[in-house]
């Protein structure tokens, strides 16, 4: 645990203390009803504010470690997102998109809603093999309404040049979630860093982002933990600074320069159980222990936290597991500069959720590219692209392989940067 400043150390023990907050703090019925360059300030539309002055409420919907799980993870032949209660597969972006839209609608009357992700949004399925040509992960996250994400270790699996290409393709298609990478440095003179440097200059990759919504200024930054950096084997010429020192720097900038009301860390560092059997260790915990950090959306350890970990009784740390199996919902209040958890819980992404069934209707025949499904903007068009990816995966299941257990060779359309679809040839 990092040593705090003298003032903080005098007020608390050296070791962080922990309590847990869950949706059980309110009724179940209420819960269910209910840049490497510079930072950028964004004035984005949001839900109605609870009040211009006095106590306000806001909601964070969050995920982590989605690993390109465009379709649900499980027996793929059982995945039927457009019919209900007939498969046991968890996750999938069609269902996740539905749930995000439903929860945003349910919460917007109680204050602004943010949708955040804590990294490792890519790699892990066959879709990731085409990430450099399609940028599909970030594009679909845009369509689902994500405001920001950060880098996990697996974002670098295709090398810094591959990562730069994937973000560049997505950014070329339109607005993407803010990619906040506060302790990631790609300033070296290296040919593989060219795209990342350009994206930082253009503002697609940022050290932090400020979102003003519903009368609240949110400052969001992202860090890759010390342990996670060890597993970032494809980083190449990219280097990483200390996550804790970076968090302290970001707090100072966001509080003193940007004058934000709430500081949120997207920390891809993980949590571990301590000797008492509770999740009280790990890089995500250390980030939450930094004075001035209000909320930590964690990732990397694939931990389903059914309760929010309250670090030192003030900063909630949350995590949803992996592969879009859950959507987290953290409801917070802000009153006179004091932030408090109102409720927290995980919504499972399962077969009880219709995967945009009314909008998607049915899939095109396997192996075809439905030109009408190729999304060119945000909003409702996004669900059509989810349909296209589902059709692609259906085709991948039918491709022959030379040896059992191998993946098929996936030919990629040269025009994928424009149409963002795999040519099933």
KAUR-V202540 format. One line per field, one symbol per residue. ss: DSSP state (A for helix, B for strand, O for the rest). Layout:
BEGIN
ss->???
END
This chain:
BEGIN
ss->OOOOOAAAAAAOOOOOOBBBBOAAAOOAAAAAAOOOOOOBBBBOOOOOOOOOOOOBBBBBBBBOOOOOOOOOBOOAAAOOOOOOOOOOOBOOAAAAAAAAAAAAAAAAAAOOBBBBBOOOOOOOOAAAAAAAAAOAAAAAAAAAOOOBBOOOAAAAOOAAAAAAAAAAAAAAAOOOOBBBOOOBBOOOOOAAAAAAAAAAAAOOBBOBBBBBBOOBBBBBBBBBOAAAAAOOOOOOOOBBOOAAAAAAAAAAAAAAAOOOOBBBBBBBOOOBBOOOOOBBBOAAAAAAOOOOOOBBBBBOOOOBOOOBBBBOOOBBBBOBOOOOOBBBBBBBBBBOOBBBBBBBBBBBOOOOOOOOAAAAOOOOOOOOOOAAAOOOOOOOAAAAAAAAAAAAAAAAAAOOOOOOOOOOOOOOOOOAAAAOOOOOO
END
